[in-house]
Amino acid sequence: MDNQNQGQEVGKIVDIRKQVEAHKGEMIEITSQFGRKRENRHKVKLIEAYATHFVIENIPARGPRTTESYQYADILTSTILIHF
């Protein structure tokens, strides 16, 4: 990868981070793919946004609360989708 493409990807990650930080503390929807045709869509609370990753809290109707963290690169590579 040349430096120009790497710089463009870093710029996109910075933009993604700003968008995520703007919704800190809010309920959002996350869609994550677990296979070719399987995907999981659930509402979560965006707890914290750091320089390289963000933390969400999943509050299911039944069962314990769980926290997960994702990198901004996961959004860039479409590993997960965020719906504000």
C-alpha positions as YAML, in Angstrom:
chain: A
units: angstrom
residues:
- id: 1
  name: MET
  ca: [0.00, 0.00, 0.00]
- id: 2
  name: ASP
  ca: [1.41, 3.36, -0.90]
- id: 3
  name: ASN
  ca: [1.48, 6.35, 1.43]
- id: 4
  name: GLN
  ca: [-1.34, 8.20, -0.36]
- id: 5
  name: ASN
  ca: [-3.85, 5.34, 0.08]
- id: 6
  name: GLN
  ca: [-2.75, 4.86, 3.69]
- id: 7
  name: GLY
  ca: [-3.31, 8.56, 4.36]
- id: 8
  name: GLN
  ca: [-6.79, 8.40, 2.85]
- id: 9
  name: GLU
  ca: [-7.73, 5.46, 5.08]
- id: 10
  name: VAL
  ca: [-6.45, 7.25, 8.17]
- id: 11
  name: GLY
  ca: [-8.52, 10.28, 7.21]
- id: 12
  name: LYS
  ca: [-11.63, 8.11, 6.86]
- id: 13
  name: ILE
  ca: [-11.01, 6.54, 10.26]
- id: 14
  name: VAL
  ca: [-10.73, 10.00, 11.82]
- id: 15
  name: ASP
  ca: [-14.08, 10.95, 10.25]
- id: 16
  name: ILE
  ca: [-15.66, 7.72, 11.52]
- id: 17
  name: ARG
  ca: [-14.31, 8.38, 15.02]
- id: 18
  name: LYS
  ca: [-15.83, 11.89, 15.04]
- id: 19
  name: GLN
  ca: [-19.22, 10.52, 13.98]
- id: 20
  name: VAL
  ca: [-19.12, 7.84, 16.68]
- id: 21
  name: GLU
  ca: [-18.01, 10.31, 19.37]
- id: 22
  name: ALA
  ca: [-20.97, 12.57, 18.49]
- id: 23
  name: HIS
  ca: [-23.35, 9.79, 19.58]
- id: 24
  name: LYS
  ca: [-21.64, 8.84, 22.84]
- id: 25
  name: GLY
  ca: [-24.17, 7.90, 25.53]
- id: 26
  name: GLU
  ca: [-26.95, 7.24, 23.00]
- id: 27
  name: MET
  ca: [-28.73, 4.06, 21.96]
- id: 28
  name: ILE
  ca: [-27.60, 2.92, 18.50]
- id: 29
  name: GLU
  ca: [-28.09, -0.16, 16.34]
- id: 30
  name: ILE
  ca: [-25.20, -2.37, 15.30]
- id: 31
  name: THR
  ca: [-25.30, -4.97, 12.56]
- id: 32
  name: SER
  ca: [-22.51, -7.52, 12.63]
- id: 33
  name: GLN
  ca: [-21.98, -10.28, 10.10]
- id: 34
  name: PHE
  ca: [-21.21, -13.77, 11.35]
- id: 35
  name: GLY
  ca: [-21.10, -15.62, 8.07]
- id: 36
  name: ARG
  ca: [-22.09, -15.52, 4.45]
- id: 37
  name: LYS
  ca: [-25.78, -14.88, 5.02]
- id: 38
  name: ARG
  ca: [-26.04, -14.52, 8.79]
- id: 39
  name: GLU
  ca: [-26.12, -11.17, 10.47]
- id: 40
  name: ASN
  ca: [-26.98, -9.99, 13.96]
- id: 41
  name: ARG
  ca: [-28.68, -6.62, 14.47]
- id: 42
  name: HIS
  ca: [-29.21, -5.31, 17.98]
- id: 43
  name: LYS
  ca: [-29.67, -2.09, 19.92]
- id: 44
  name: VAL
  ca: [-26.80, -1.13, 22.18]
- id: 45
  name: LYS
  ca: [-25.65, 1.85, 24.21]
- id: 46
  name: LEU
  ca: [-22.47, 3.58, 23.08]
- id: 47
  name: ILE
  ca: [-20.54, 3.94, 26.33]
- id: 48
  name: GLU
  ca: [-17.15, 5.35, 25.40]
- id: 49
  name: ALA
  ca: [-15.10, 6.36, 22.37]
- id: 50
  name: TYR
  ca: [-11.31, 6.18, 22.48]
- id: 51
  name: ALA
  ca: [-8.64, 7.05, 19.92]
- id: 52
  name: THR
  ca: [-8.55, 3.57, 18.33]
- id: 53
  name: HIS
  ca: [-11.75, 1.86, 19.44]
- id: 54
  name: PHE
  ca: [-15.17, 2.34, 21.03]
- id: 55
  name: VAL
  ca: [-17.07, 0.43, 23.71]
- id: 56
  name: ILE
  ca: [-20.73, -0.56, 23.62]
- id: 57
  name: GLU
  ca: [-23.04, -2.09, 26.21]
- id: 58
  name: ASN
  ca: [-25.56, -4.67, 25.07]
- id: 59
  name: ILE
  ca: [-28.69, -4.69, 27.23]
- id: 60
  name: PRO
  ca: [-30.71, -7.77, 26.23]
- id: 61
  name: ALA
  ca: [-34.30, -8.36, 27.30]
- id: 62
  name: ARG
  ca: [-33.11, -11.47, 29.12]
- id: 63
  name: GLY
  ca: [-29.71, -12.32, 30.45]
- id: 64
  name: PRO
  ca: [-26.77, -10.30, 31.69]
- id: 65
  name: ARG
  ca: [-25.49, -7.08, 30.22]
- id: 66
  name: THR
  ca: [-22.37, -7.44, 28.14]
- id: 67
  name: THR
  ca: [-19.78, -4.96, 26.94]
- id: 68
  name: GLU
  ca: [-17.93, -5.23, 23.67]
- id: 69
  name: SER
  ca: [-15.35, -3.10, 21.94]
- id: 70
  name: TYR
  ca: [-14.84, -2.52, 18.24]
- id: 71
  name: GLN
  ca: [-12.19, -0.73, 16.27]
- id: 72
  name: TYR
  ca: [-13.07, 2.07, 13.86]
- id: 73
  name: ALA
  ca: [-11.41, -0.03, 11.16]
- id: 74
  name: ASP
  ca: [-14.25, -2.57, 11.64]
- id: 75
  name: ILE
  ca: [-16.65, 0.08, 10.33]
- id: 76
  name: LEU
  ca: [-14.30, 1.02, 7.49]
- id: 77
  name: THR
  ca: [-14.03, -2.62, 6.37]
- id: 78
  name: SER
  ca: [-17.80, -3.21, 6.83]
- id: 79
  name: THR
  ca: [-17.24, -5.91, 9.45]
- id: 80
  name: ILE
  ca: [-19.94, -4.06, 11.41]
- id: 81
  name: LEU
  ca: [-22.47, -1.43, 10.42]
- id: 82
  name: ILE
  ca: [-23.68, 1.32, 12.75]
- id: 83
  name: HIS
  ca: [-27.12, 2.88, 12.49]
- id: 84
  name: PHE
  ca: [-27.43, 6.12, 14.48]
...
